[in-house]
Amino acid sequence: MQHKTTSPKETQAIATLLGRELGNAHIHRSGALIIAFTGDLGSGKTTFIQGFARGVGIKRRMVSPTFTLMRRYAIPKTSPAYRSGFRSLVHMDAYRVHTPRELTVIRFGDWISDPTAIVLIEWAELVRRLIPKTALSVRFSHGTRENQRTIAIGR
């Protein structure tokens, strides 16, 4: 599925819808729901993640965890995502990761195997071999105009 957006607001609106849809999904999982984000710097990954978080009921403002590598957000008990079995949204940023060992500090293996977690990974191409094949992929690319983006969502 491919979307073209012309503003951050449009990007977030698509992400909010995806967050609602996936958050409501009663699918059997042996591990986390993992979404791998790829694309150039400034292409909209964090903007999309902010909208996705709203879609699963998180109202806090989210910033990219570039320096901390990971931030965890509790999914509110009033959210349909919570009723679907999700308890945490984990936002990871692999931009500064140089070796897979660095991810042990943030318990990467524990998070991706937790069926109550939604794990969003920015710069997933840098840790591709650690991401399960079942992860959903969201690829971003710049368009021809300043705020234009192409967002490709798939497996």
N, C-alpha and C positions, 0 to 999 in steps of 0.2 A: 504494500500500500504506500502510495506516495502523495505528499501534500506540499503545496507551495504556499508560503506565507509572505506577507509584505510588512509585518510589524511584530515586535515582541509580544504585543497583546494577542495577535492571531496565533502565534506559536504557543503561547500559554493556554489559549482556549482549546486547541487541539489536544494538548497534553492533559488538560483537566478532564476532557472527555475520555481519554485513554485511561487515566487514573481511576475514574468512576467505573469504567467497564471492567478493567482488570481487578480492581478492588472488590467488585461484586461477584467475580467469577468464583464459583464453588467447584474448583478443579482439584483433583487429587494430586498432591505434590509430595515428593519424597524429600525435597529440599526447598530452598527459598525460590520465590519468583524473582528471577534475575533479568535485568534489562541493561544491556551493554550499549553505551553511547560513544559514538565516534564522530570525528569531524574536526575541521580546522579550528584554531583559536578564534574565538569570537563568532562562531557559527550558530550559537543558540542552545548549546547543551544545558547550561545552568538555567537559562530562561525556561526551557522545556521542563526541567526537573521541578522548578518552582510551581509550574502549573499542574504537573502530575501530583505533587504533594497536596495541593488544594483538592484535587479530585478524589484523593483517599481520605480527606477530612482534616488535614494538617493546616492550621491557620498561621502558624509561626512563619516569619520570613526566613527563607533559607538562603544561605550563601555557600559558595563552593568551598569544600574543605581542602583546598590546595595544599595548605601547610600542615594541617592536622591529619590528612589522608582520609578521615572518616568522621561522620556525624550520625548519631542515631536519634530518631524522632519517634516518640510513642504515637501510635495511631489511636485517636480518641475512641472511647467505648461507644459513643453515639454514632460512629461512622459505619456505613454498610460494610466497609472493608474489615472492620473489627468483627462484625457478625459473620463474615466469610472466613474468619480464622486468622487474619493478619493482626499482629501486635506491634510490629516495628517497621519503620521505613529507615533503611540504612543507605546513606549517601556517601559514596566513596569517590575519590579523585586520584587517579593513578598518574597524573602528570609528572610528579616528582619521583615516582618509583623507579629505581634503577635495577633492583634485583627482587625476585619473588620473595626472598627471605624477609624483606622489609614489611610485607603484608602480614607476617605472623604476629607482629606487635599489635595490630588492630583486630586480630582473631578472624582473618578473612575466611579461613576454612570453616570455622564455626558458623559464621553468618550465612555463607552460601549453602550450608546444609540444614539450616533452620527453616522448617516449613511454615513458621509463623512470621517470617520476614519477607519484605520486599527489598531487594538490594539493587540500587541504581549505581552504575559504575561509569564515571566519566573517564575519557581517555582509555577506554577498554582495549584498544588496539595495542597498548603497551603491556598488557598482562593477558593477552588473548589466550595463551595456552593454559591459563589457570581457570578460565571461565567455561562452565559446562556447555556442551553443544545445545542444550535445551534453552539457553538464554534467548530472550527476545533481543533483536538488534534495532537500534535507532541511529541512522546515519544522517549527518547534517552536511550541507554544502551551501556555499554562498551563491546567490543568484547574480544576475547581471546588474541589478540596481542595488543601492546601498543597504537597505533593510530586507531585501528579498532573500528567502531561504528555501531550500528544498529539503524536505524531511522524508526519509524512506524508512518505513517500519516493516520488519519482517523477521524471519528466522535466519 
